[in-house]
Amino acid sequence: MWFSAIKMAMSAGSHIYKKRQETKMRMADAQYLHAEKMARGEEAYQGKLLEARQNKGTQIFRNGGKK
């Protein structure tokens, strides 16, 4: 009984680790493809857009909800 519980826990742990590694690889691939598109001029740099959106939200909050 204990052996099967330990085996199941190990299987679940290895599955979670495998999925995390796959996610890391896909994120790295997505970053690489985005960088390639930016280099070719097909896409704009989005980091500044995100900062602008966050700053706008902060300004609305500071102004009591007024734009």
Buried (B, 14 or more C-beta within 10 A) or exposed (E): EEEEEEEEEEEEEEEEEEEEEEEEEEEEEEEEEBEEEEEEEEEEEEEEEEEEEEEEEEEEEEEEEEE
